[in-house]
Amino acid sequence: MDEFLTAIALIIGLNAFICLYRAAVGPTTQDRVLGVNIVGTKTLVVVILVTYILAENYFLDVAIVYALLLFVVTVALSRYLEAEGWKEVP
């Protein structure tokens, strides 16, 4: 079972690089924000899988704090961009 979860974690990690490409390329600011948020969510899932694979409970605490931080940063960035306008960088 651990080999299966390790393979799933690797697949999710590789998929995060595809989303990271979308965050870097864009073309719009919304695409970049969404790409970064998806990469953070995939990282969170990988941390939770590693928690289960290694049977170390303190990783779950790290995952909860990371999820909270990810949520706060996403909301703050969205509010900032809403107030400033979604200006596109050429």
C-alpha positions in Angstrom: 0.0 0.0 0.0 2.9 2.4 0.7 4.3 1.8 -2.8 0.9 2.8 -4.2 0.7 6.0 -2.1 4.3 6.9 -3.0 3.5 6.5 -6.7 0.4 8.7 -6.3 2.5 11.3 -4.4 5.0 11.4 -7.3 2.3 11.7 -9.9 0.7 14.6 -8.0 4.1 16.2 -7.6 4.7 16.0 -11.4 1.3 17.4 -12.0 2.2 20.3 -9.8 5.0 21.2 -12.2 2.4 21.5 -15.0 0.4 23.9 -12.9 3.6 25.8 -12.0 4.1 26.3 -15.7 0.6 27.7 -16.0 1.4 30.0 -13.1 4.6 31.3 -14.8 3.2 31.7 -18.3 -0.2 33.1 -17.6 -1.5 34.6 -19.9 -3.8 36.5 -17.4 -3.3 37.4 -13.7 -6.2 35.1 -12.8 -4.4 32.2 -14.4 -1.3 32.9 -12.4 -3.2 33.2 -9.1 -5.1 30.0 -9.8 -1.9 28.2 -10.8 -0.1 29.1 -7.6 -3.1 28.1 -5.5 -3.3 24.7 -7.2 0.4 24.1 -6.7 -0.1 24.9 -3.0 -3.0 22.6 -2.8 -1.2 19.7 -4.5 1.8 20.3 -2.1 -0.6 20.0 0.8 -2.0 16.7 -0.5 1.6 15.4 -1.0 2.4 16.3 2.6 -0.7 14.5 3.9 0.3 11.4 1.8 3.8 11.5 3.3 2.3 11.8 6.7 0.3 8.6 6.1 3.2 6.7 4.4 5.8 7.5 7.2 3.2 7.3 10.0 4.5 10.5 11.6 1.7 12.6 13.1 3.6 15.9 13.3 3.5 16.2 9.5 -0.3 16.5 9.8 0.2 19.6 12.1 2.4 21.1 9.4 -0.2 20.4 6.8 -2.9 22.1 8.8 -0.8 25.2 9.3 0.2 25.2 5.6 -3.5 24.9 4.6 -4.4 27.9 6.8 -1.5 29.9 5.4 -2.4 29.0 1.8 -6.0 30.1 2.4 -5.1 33.4 4.0 -2.5 34.3 1.3 -5.0 33.4 -1.5 -7.8 35.6 0.0 -5.4 38.5 0.7 -4.0 38.4 -2.8 -7.4 38.2 -4.3 -8.6 41.2 -2.3 -5.5 43.2 -3.2 -6.0 42.5 -6.9 -9.7 43.3 -6.7 -8.9 46.7 -5.1 -6.0 47.5 -7.5 -7.7 46.1 -10.6 -6.6 43.1 -12.6 -3.8 44.9 -14.6 -2.1 42.7 -17.1 1.7 42.9 -17.5 2.8 42.8 -21.1 
